[in-house]
């Protein structure tokens, strides 16, 4: 997965489906860890080229900008102003990097803590029941194209539906990961609200307030479109017989 995951995982037919896009396109390049380690050595009070738990000071933090002086607001990860909460956060940082739990940060431990997987767009199916790394044993399929940045997928009747920016609606066979169709709605722009389903219909609303209703199933069939002429970020809510749509200025309730 990419380093930033927004969409909510969903469950259907005993399987978990999780998705994440690549915000901004691709991950950052791996930074050179040496300037960051050199900055951390400002806290090495006894000069032994490692950091001990006893060397945690008020300004101890993991650096973002090693070129800035210790104590500068932009130097490292922001910490709470409350002394007790700050100390708790610092201890948590220390424990995360001290992999062998010997009470010290070494150069190698710090460098490894800065390494990250570049990630990629992902929609994966995960079967329950495994332990440890289940990538080969419990992931029957994965897709890496046209994954939404913000909206969560929705599962219904053996299919997964995704909507992404540009008004691209994708229907996927949940059992196999095969794309059933990928079509463009006549409602482009950004999508922040997740799709919802009621009465065999998919409700999709764009950020500029265009609501599109599509028949659920293997065929792409647009039933209606309504323009609310207002910004929408919230996912529609559904109860027994009502659908609620919240725009920037109003809350609508529709009922037969």
N, C-alpha and C positions, 0 to 999 in steps of 0.2 A: 504494500500500500504506500501511497504518498505520505508525506509527513503530516499533512493536515487532512483530517477526515471529518466531514460535516454531516453527511447523510446518516440516518438512523438504520441500523440493521433490522431486517424483517424476518419473519418465520412463516413457513408454509410447508405442509405435508412432511413435517418432521425434519426439515432442513433449514439452516440459517443462511440468509443471503445478505452479503455486506458489500457496499460500494464506496468508492472514493475516486475523485478525479485528481488531476494534477493542477492545483491552483497556480495560475500564472504560467502554465505550460510544462516546464520541467523543473527538477530540483536544482538547487544551487550546486556549484562545483564544490568538491571537498576542499575545505580550507586547509592551509598549512598550519599544523598544530603548534609548531615551535614558538611563534610569537605569543600564543596564548599561554603556553607552559611558562615561558619567560616572565609573562605578566603575573602568573600565579606565584612565582618564586619571590615576589614582593612580600608574601606572607611567611616565607621560610626564615623564621627568626634565628634558628641555630645554624643555618647555612649548610645543612646536610644534603641538599639537593632533593629533598622530599618534604611533603607537608604532613604534619601530624595533627591529630585532633586538637591537641593543646594549643596549636597555632591559629585556630579560628579566632579572628578578631571582629570588631564591629563592622568593618567594611569587607569582610571575607565574602566573596561571591565568584561565580564562574564568569569570566570576561566575555563581553560581546565585542568591545573595542579595545584591544590590548594596547593601542597607541595612546589611550587616554590615561591620566593618572588615577591611581587607586583613590576611591572616594568621590570621583566625578560621577554625576548622575548617569552618564552614558557608558561608564566603564563596563558594567556587567549586569547580570540578571537582577531586576529590581527586587528589593526585599521589603517586608513589612516594617513600618516605623516603630511598632510596639516591640520593645526589647525581647520579651519572652517569645513572641511569634517569630521574630527575626532569628533568634537562636535556634528555634525548632526547625525553621526552613534551612538554615545553614547546616544543621546536623543531618537533615534529610539529603541535601546535596552531597555532603561528605560520604554518607553511607552508600549512595548510588554509585559513586566513582570508586570507592574502596572495595573492589571486588573480592579480595581475599580476606577482608575483615580483620586486617592486622593493625588497624588504627593509623595507617599512613597512606598518602597518595604518592605513588611513584610516577616517574615520567611515562612508563609504558601504560599504566592504568589510565592516566589522563588522556593520552593519545587515543587509546581504544575507545574511551567514552565519547570522543569527538567524532568518531567514524559513524556514518549513517548510510543506510541504503537509499539509493536515489529514488526508488519506488517507481510506480507506473500507474496509469489509470486501471482500475480493477472493479469488476463485479464478480464475486466468487460465491459458489455454493459450498457450504460446509456441513457435512453430516455429523451428528453428535456421537459421543461415545469414545473418542480418542483421547490420548494423553501425549504430552510432548509435542514434537513437530509432526503434524498430521497432514502436511502439504501433499504427500503422495497417497496416503491411505484414505483420507476423508474429504478430499476436495475433488468432486467428480468433474467439475468444469470451471472455467474462468474466462471472462471476456475483458478486452482491454481497449475497446474503441467506443466512442460516443457515450461515455459515462458522464452523468450530470455532475456539476460542481456542488450544488446545494440541495436540490430536491431528493428526497429519499425514494427508492423504488417502492412499488406496491405489488402485492401478490394477490391473485384472484383466479380461481378455477384452473389451476395448473399452469398459469402464465404469470410472468413478471412484466410490468410496464414501467418504462422510464421516460421522463421528459427532460430535455436539456435545452440550454440557451439556443435561440434560433427557432424554437418551436418544433424540435425534432422528437417525435414520439416513436419509441421502440417497443415492440412486443417480443418476448422471449419465451421459449418453451422451458419451463422451470426444471424439468427432469433432465434435459439434455444440454441446455445452454444454446440451442439453435435459435437464431434470429428468425422469427416468424414474419415480421415486417418492420421496416424503418421508414416512416413517412414524415413529411413536413406539414405541420398544421398551418392554416392560413392565419397565424397569430405568432409573429416572430418576436424578437426581443429577448429580454432576460426572463428566467423563471426561478423564483425563490420558493414558491409554494409547492408542496409535494402533491402528486395526483391522489385522488380518493375515488372510491368506487361504491356505487349504490344502485340497486335494481338493474344489474348487468350493464351499467354505464360508467364510463370513466370521466371524471370532472378534472379539467386542467385549466389553471388560470395563470396568465402571464403577469409580469410585474407592472405592466401598464393597464391591467384590468380587463383583458380579453379572456372571457370564459368559453372554453370549447368543451362540448360534450361528445364523446366518442363511444360507440357501441363496443362493449367488450367482446372479444372473440378473435378468430384467426384472420378476419378480414378488417381492413381499415375502413371504417364507416363513420363519418362525421355526421352527427344528428343535428346539432345546432351550435350557434355562437352568439354570445351576448357581450357587448362592450359596456363595462361599468364606468369607463372614463375616469378612473381614479387609480392610484398606485396600490398594489397588493403585494404583501410579503407573507401573510399568514396562510397556512394551509386550511382549506375549508373543513368545517366540522360537520359530522352527520350524527343524528340520533334516530329514533325509530321511524319518524316520518318527516323529518325536516333537515334541510341543508343550510348551514350558516356560512356566510361569506363576509369577511371583515376587510374592508378597504381602509385606506388611510383616514377617511372622513366618516365612514358609516359602517354599521353592522346590518346585514340583510339576513332575513330568514325566509326561506321558500318552502312551501308545503302544498301538497295537492289538496 
